[in-house]
Amino acid sequence: MTTYKTLYHLMVRSMSEAIDLYDEGKGIAREVLKKALLDAEDQVISHDIISDEPISNDYSSADPAKG
């Protein structure tokens, strides 16, 4: 026979499991994002996507046609 007390305990256990799964999912998402960022950083470094040229306030030197 199901009682309110039994239903309450089942609900609390289910909510606890749901919270644990949610927290685990956040951890997995955090790890996936971290890996994606590290992979992107490796791509930038290995393909030299971003140059090491100094940043200048002189915008005329940034345009090769004006050079």
C-alpha distances in whole Angstrom, upper triangle without the diagonal:
4,6,10,11,9,11,14,14,14,16,19,19,19,22,24,24,25,28,29,30,32,34,34,35,38,39,40,41,44,45,46,48,49,50,52,54,55,56,58,60,61,62,64,66,66,67,69,68,69,72,73,76,77,76,79,79,82,80,84,83,80,81,84,86,87,87
4,7,8,6,7,10,11,11,13,15,16,16,19,20,21,22,25,26,27,28,30,31,32,35,36,37,38,40,42,43,44,46,47,49,51,52,53,55,57,58,59,61,63,63,65,66,65,66,69,70,73,73,72,75,76,78,77,80,80,77,78,80,82,83,84
4,5,5,6,9,10,11,12,14,15,16,18,20,21,22,24,26,27,28,30,32,33,35,36,37,39,41,42,43,45,47,48,49,51,53,54,55,57,58,60,61,63,64,65,67,65,66,69,70,73,73,72,75,75,78,77,80,80,76,78,80,82,83,84
4,5,5,6,9,10,10,12,14,15,16,18,20,21,22,24,25,26,28,30,31,33,34,36,37,39,40,41,43,45,46,47,49,51,52,53,55,57,58,59,61,62,63,65,63,64,67,68,71,71,69,72,72,75,74,77,77,74,76,78,80,81,82
4,5,5,6,9,10,11,12,14,15,16,18,20,21,23,24,26,27,29,30,32,33,35,36,37,39,41,42,43,45,46,48,50,51,52,54,55,57,58,60,61,63,64,62,63,66,67,70,70,68,71,72,75,73,77,77,73,75,78,80,81,81
4,5,5,6,9,10,11,12,14,15,17,18,20,21,23,24,26,27,28,30,32,33,34,36,38,39,40,42,43,45,47,48,49,51,53,54,55,57,59,59,61,62,61,62,65,66,69,69,68,71,71,74,73,76,76,73,75,77,79,80,80
4,6,5,6,9,10,10,12,14,15,16,18,20,21,22,24,26,27,28,30,31,32,34,36,37,39,40,42,43,45,46,47,49,51,52,53,55,57,58,59,61,59,59,63,64,67,67,66,69,69,72,70,74,74,70,72,74,76,77,78
4,5,5,6,9,10,10,12,14,15,16,18,20,21,22,24,25,27,29,30,31,33,35,36,37,39,41,42,43,45,46,48,49,51,52,54,55,57,58,59,58,58,61,62,65,65,64,66,67,70,69,72,72,69,70,73,75,76,76
4,5,5,6,9,10,10,12,14,15,16,18,20,21,22,24,26,27,29,30,32,33,35,36,37,39,41,42,44,45,46,48,49,51,53,54,55,57,58,57,57,60,61,64,64,63,66,67,70,68,72,71,68,70,72,75,76,76
4,6,5,6,9,10,11,12,14,15,16,18,20,21,22,24,26,27,28,30,32,33,34,36,37,39,41,42,43,45,46,48,49,51,52,53,55,56,55,56,59,60,63,63,62,65,66,69,67,71,70,67,69,71,73,74,75
4,5,5,6,8,10,10,12,14,15,16,18,20,21,22,24,25,27,28,30,31,33,34,36,37,39,40,42,43,45,46,47,49,51,52,53,55,53,53,57,58,61,61,60,63,63,66,65,68,68,64,66,68,70,71,72
4,5,5,6,9,10,10,12,14,15,16,18,20,21,23,24,25,27,29,30,31,33,35,36,37,39,40,42,43,45,46,48,49,51,52,53,52,52,56,56,59,59,58,61,61,65,63,67,66,63,65,67,70,71,71
4,5,5,6,9,10,11,12,14,15,16,18,20,21,23,24,26,27,29,30,32,33,35,36,38,39,41,42,43,45,47,48,49,51,52,51,51,55,56,58,59,58,61,62,65,63,67,66,63,65,67,69,70,71
4,5,5,6,9,10,11,12,14,15,16,18,20,21,22,24,26,27,28,30,31,33,34,36,37,39,41,42,43,45,46,47,49,50,49,50,53,54,57,57,56,59,60,63,61,65,64,61,63,65,67,68,69
4,5,5,6,9,10,10,12,14,15,16,18,20,21,22,24,25,27,28,30,31,33,35,36,37,39,40,42,43,45,46,47,49,47,48,51,52,55,55,54,57,57,60,59,62,62,59,60,63,65,66,66
4,5,5,6,9,10,11,12,14,15,17,18,20,21,23,24,26,27,29,30,32,33,35,36,38,39,41,42,44,45,46,48,46,47,50,51,54,54,53,56,57,60,59,62,61,58,60,62,65,66,66
4,5,5,6,9,10,10,12,14,15,16,18,20,21,22,24,26,27,28,30,32,33,34,36,37,39,41,42,43,45,46,45,45,49,50,53,53,52,56,56,59,58,61,61,57,59,61,64,65,65
4,5,5,6,9,10,10,12,14,15,16,18,20,21,22,24,26,27,28,30,31,33,35,36,37,39,41,42,43,44,43,43,47,48,51,51,50,53,54,57,55,59,58,55,57,59,61,62,62
4,5,5,6,8,10,11,12,14,15,16,18,20,21,22,24,26,27,29,30,31,33,35,36,37,39,40,42,43,42,42,45,46,49,49,48,51,52,55,54,57,56,53,55,57,60,61,61
4,5,5,6,9,10,11,12,14,15,17,18,20,21,23,24,26,27,29,30,32,33,35,36,38,39,40,42,41,41,44,45,48,48,48,51,52,55,54,57,56,53,55,57,60,61,61
4,5,5,6,9,10,10,12,14,15,16,18,20,21,22,24,26,27,28,30,31,33,35,36,37,38,40,39,39,43,44,47,48,47,50,51,54,52,56,55,52,53,55,58,59,59
4,5,5,6,9,10,10,12,14,15,16,18,20,21,22,24,26,27,29,30,31,33,35,36,37,38,37,37,41,42,45,45,44,47,48,51,50,53,52,49,51,53,55,56,57
4,5,5,6,9,10,11,13,14,15,17,19,20,21,23,24,26,27,29,30,32,33,35,36,37,36,36,40,40,43,43,43,46,47,50,49,52,51,48,50,52,55,56,56
4,5,5,6,9,10,11,12,14,15,17,18,20,21,23,24,26,27,29,30,32,33,34,36,35,35,39,40,43,43,43,46,47,50,49,52,51,48,50,52,54,56,55
4,5,5,6,8,10,10,12,14,15,16,18,20,21,22,24,26,27,29,30,31,33,34,33,33,37,38,41,42,41,44,45,48,47,50,49,46,47,49,52,53,53
4,5,5,6,9,10,10,12,14,15,16,18,20,21,22,24,26,27,29,30,31,32,31,31,35,36,39,39,38,41,42,45,44,47,46,43,45,47,50,51,51
4,5,5,6,9,10,10,12,14,15,17,18,20,21,23,24,26,27,28,30,31,30,31,34,35,38,38,38,41,42,45,44,48,46,43,45,47,50,51,51
4,5,5,6,9,10,11,12,14,15,16,18,20,21,22,24,26,27,28,30,29,30,33,34,37,38,38,41,43,45,44,47,46,43,45,46,49,50,50
4,5,5,6,9,10,10,12,14,15,16,18,20,21,23,24,25,27,28,27,27,31,32,35,36,35,39,40,42,41,44,43,40,42,43,46,47,47
4,6,5,6,9,10,11,12,14,15,17,18,20,21,23,24,26,27,25,26,29,30,33,34,33,36,38,40,39,43,41,38,40,42,45,46,46
4,5,5,6,9,10,11,12,14,15,16,18,20,21,22,24,25,25,25,29,29,33,33,33,37,39,41,40,43,42,39,41,42,45,46,46
4,5,5,6,9,10,10,12,14,15,16,18,20,21,22,24,23,24,27,29,32,33,33,36,38,40,39,42,40,37,39,40,43,44,44
4,5,5,6,9,10,10,12,14,15,17,18,20,21,22,21,21,25,26,29,30,29,33,34,37,35,38,37,34,36,38,40,41,41
4,5,5,6,9,10,11,12,14,15,17,18,20,21,20,20,24,24,28,28,28,32,34,36,35,38,37,34,36,37,40,41,41
4,5,5,6,9,10,10,12,14,15,16,18,19,19,20,23,24,28,29,29,33,35,37,36,39,37,34,36,37,40,41,41
4,5,5,6,9,10,10,12,14,15,16,18,17,18,21,23,26,27,27,31,33,35,33,36,35,31,33,34,37,39,38
4,5,5,6,9,10,11,12,14,15,16,15,15,19,20,23,24,24,28,30,32,31,34,32,29,31,32,35,36,36
4,5,5,6,9,10,11,12,14,15,15,15,18,19,23,24,25,28,31,33,32,35,33,30,32,33,36,37,36
4,5,5,6,9,10,10,12,14,13,15,18,20,23,25,25,29,31,33,32,34,32,29,31,32,35,37,36
4,5,5,6,9,10,11,12,11,12,15,17,20,22,22,26,28,30,28,31,29,26,28,29,32,33,33
4,5,5,6,9,10,10,10,10,13,15,18,20,20,24,26,28,27,30,28,25,27,28,31,32,31
4,5,5,6,8,10,10,12,14,15,19,21,22,26,29,30,30,32,29,26,29,29,32,34,32
4,5,5,6,8,8,10,13,15,18,21,22,25,28,29,28,30,28,25,26,27,30,31,30
4,6,6,6,5,7,10,12,15,17,18,21,24,26,24,26,24,21,23,24,27,28,27
4,6,5,7,8,10,11,14,17,18,22,25,26,26,28,25,22,25,25,28,30,28
4,6,8,10,12,13,17,20,21,25,28,29,28,30,27,24,26,26,29,31,29
4,5,9,10,13,15,19,20,23,26,27,26,27,24,22,23,23,26,28,26
4,6,6,9,12,15,16,20,23,24,23,24,21,19,20,20,23,25,24
4,6,10,12,15,16,19,21,22,21,22,20,17,19,19,22,24,23
4,7,9,11,12,15,18,19,18,20,18,15,17,18,21,22,21
4,6,9,10,13,16,17,17,18,15,13,15,16,19,20,18
4,6,9,12,16,17,17,19,16,14,17,17,21,21,19
4,6,9,13,13,14,15,12,11,14,14,18,18,16
4,6,10,11,12,14,12,11,15,16,19,18,16
4,7,9,10,12,10,9,13,15,18,17,16
4,5,7,10,8,8,12,14,17,15,14
4,6,9,9,9,12,15,17,15,15
4,6,6,7,10,12,14,12,11
4,5,5,7,10,12,10,10
4,5,6,8,9,6,7
4,5,7,9,7,6
4,6,9,8,8
4,5,6,6
4,5,5
4,6
4
